[in-house]
Amino acid sequence: MSRFFQGLFQLRRGPWEMVATLLIALGVFMLMQPFVMWAFTYSFITTLVGTVMFIIVSHFPEQE
């Protein structure tokens, strides 16, 4: 099993912060694209979930 998935299962900060950052980036991308209306519609909630997730996982222990 890779170190990334091990960190996810053990609730370590590094991998979960990466997931939260990717969610934030996905939400911003969804906000800026002009083609798909459903993506634009859910962009704010995606960005919000990523931001709240980042705040929560920043309290997780560091990866060893």
Backbone as CSV, one residue per row, in Angstrom:
resi,resn,N_x,N_y,N_z,CA_x,CA_y,CA_z,C_x,C_y,C_z
1,MET,0.845,-1.179,0.000,0.000,0.000,0.000,0.889,1.241,0.000
2,SER,0.502,2.215,-0.776,1.342,3.402,-0.883,1.270,4.250,0.389
3,ARG,2.247,5.078,0.539,2.334,5.936,1.726,1.171,6.932,1.790
4,PHE,0.707,7.374,0.606,-0.415,8.307,0.544,-1.679,7.686,1.138
5,PHE,-2.016,6.469,0.701,-3.224,5.819,1.208,-3.077,5.427,2.664
6,GLN,-1.870,5.088,3.065,-1.612,4.789,4.468,-1.892,6.023,5.324
7,GLY,-1.463,7.194,4.850,-1.711,8.438,5.564,-3.180,8.785,5.622
8,LEU,-3.920,8.465,4.545,-5.364,8.712,4.568,-6.049,7.855,5.622
9,PHE,-5.691,6.579,5.664,-6.328,5.674,6.623,-5.939,5.977,8.060
10,GLN,-4.745,6.533,8.258,-4.277,6.840,9.606,-4.599,8.277,10.019
11,LEU,-5.363,8.976,9.182,-5.768,10.368,9.442,-4.561,11.272,9.704
12,ARG,-3.625,11.273,8.760,-2.452,12.148,8.840,-2.702,13.413,8.052
13,ARG,-2.026,14.488,8.433,-2.279,15.812,7.868,-1.946,15.926,6.391
14,GLY,-0.785,15.471,5.971,-0.308,15.679,4.606,-1.261,15.211,3.518
15,PRO,-1.639,13.933,3.525,-2.529,13.455,2.463,-3.909,14.112,2.484
16,TRP,-4.444,14.362,3.656,-5.775,14.975,3.737,-5.740,16.435,3.310
17,GLU,-4.636,17.138,3.596,-4.512,18.517,3.114,-4.429,18.550,1.596
18,MET,-3.783,17.550,1.007,-3.708,17.482,-0.447,-5.100,17.273,-1.048
19,VAL,-5.894,16.398,-0.452,-7.258,16.166,-0.935,-8.081,17.440,-0.813
20,ALA,-7.964,18.134,0.320,-8.710,19.381,0.509,-8.274,20.446,-0.487
21,THR,-6.988,20.533,-0.754,-6.488,21.506,-1.720,-6.990,21.190,-3.127
22,LEU,-7.035,19.925,-3.475,-7.562,19.543,-4.780,-9.047,19.878,-4.900
23,LEU,-9.798,19.717,-3.814,-11.213,20.100,-3.832,-11.379,21.603,-4.047
24,ILE,-10.549,22.387,-3.379,-10.609,23.843,-3.558,-10.276,24.203,-5.000
25,ALA,-9.232,23.603,-5.555,-8.847,23.884,-6.943,-9.943,23.452,-7.912
26,LEU,-10.565,22.316,-7.652,-11.660,21.849,-8.498,-12.829,22.828,-8.451
27,GLY,-13.159,23.331,-7.257,-14.239,24.297,-7.128,-13.954,25.587,-7.873
28,VAL,-12.724,26.058,-7.820,-12.362,27.282,-8.541,-12.424,27.039,-10.054
29,PHE,-11.945,25.886,-10.491,-12.042,25.554,-11.914,-13.498,25.493,-12.365
30,MET,-14.342,24.867,-11.552,-15.765,24.776,-11.887,-16.394,26.167,-11.971
31,LEU,-15.940,27.079,-11.146,-16.468,28.441,-11.149,-16.066,29.202,-12.411
32,MET,-14.876,28.952,-12.923,-14.346,29.740,-14.033,-14.699,29.202,-15.414
33,GLN,-15.158,27.957,-15.507,-15.454,27.414,-16.832,-16.833,27.900,-17.299
34,PRO,-16.979,28.207,-18.591,-18.241,28.765,-19.083,-19.154,27.766,-19.790
35,PHE,-18.829,26.471,-19.794,-19.539,25.536,-20.651,-20.608,24.702,-19.953
36,VAL,-20.367,24.251,-18.742,-21.251,23.303,-18.074,-21.940,24.007,-16.905
37,MET,-23.254,24.166,-17.013,-23.988,24.926,-15.999,-24.018,24.224,-14.643
38,TRP,-24.129,22.884,-14.616,-24.194,22.192,-13.328,-22.877,22.343,-12.570
39,ALA,-21.763,22.395,-13.291,-20.468,22.575,-12.632,-20.386,23.969,-12.011
40,PHE,-20.869,24.969,-12.741,-20.894,26.323,-12.197,-21.819,26.392,-10.980
41,THR,-22.942,25.694,-11.039,-23.921,25.707,-9.950,-23.326,25.150,-8.657
42,TYR,-22.543,24.075,-8.758,-21.990,23.427,-7.564,-20.575,23.884,-7.223
43,SER,-20.066,24.887,-7.899,-18.690,25.322,-7.660,-18.512,25.926,-6.275
44,PHE,-19.471,26.726,-5.822,-19.319,27.359,-4.516,-19.316,26.329,-3.401
45,ILE,-20.244,25.377,-3.444,-20.310,24.375,-2.378,-19.055,23.487,-2.392
46,THR,-18.518,23.209,-3.576,-17.290,22.409,-3.667,-16.114,23.156,-3.037
47,THR,-15.999,24.440,-3.349,-14.938,25.255,-2.761,-15.116,25.373,-1.251
48,LEU,-16.342,25.544,-0.815,-16.626,25.664,0.614,-16.290,24.377,1.365
49,VAL,-16.667,23.244,0.810,-16.354,21.955,1.446,-14.842,21.762,1.535
50,GLY,-14.125,22.101,0.480,-12.664,21.985,0.500,-12.025,22.894,1.533
51,THR,-12.558,24.115,1.676,-12.008,25.061,2.646,-12.253,24.596,4.079
52,VAL,-13.470,24.169,4.364,-13.790,23.673,5.714,-12.991,22.411,6.013
53,MET,-12.864,21.551,5.009,-12.071,20.336,5.187,-10.615,20.675,5.484
54,PHE,-10.061,21.672,4.800,-8.677,22.076,5.040,-8.509,22.593,6.465
55,ILE,-9.459,23.362,6.943,-9.391,23.881,8.316,-9.413,22.742,9.327
56,ILE,-10.265,21.747,9.085,-10.379,20.623,10.013,-9.116,19.764,9.990
57,VAL,-8.640,19.411,8.793,-7.499,18.490,8.728,-6.191,19.161,9.110
58,SER,-6.165,20.484,9.189,-4.938,21.138,9.638,-4.674,20.866,11.118
59,HIS,-5.637,20.286,11.815,-5.453,19.906,13.213,-5.062,18.438,13.377
60,PHE,-4.969,17.700,12.276,-4.547,16.305,12.331,-3.053,16.246,12.647
61,PRO,-2.572,15.115,13.181,-1.134,14.990,13.459,-0.309,14.917,12.176
62,GLU,0.943,15.332,12.273,1.852,15.302,11.134,2.131,13.854,10.728
63,GLN,2.502,13.685,9.453,2.884,12.369,8.974,4.284,12.039,9.457
64,GLU,4.515,10.808,9.825,5.791,10.388,10.405,6.861,10.220,9.371
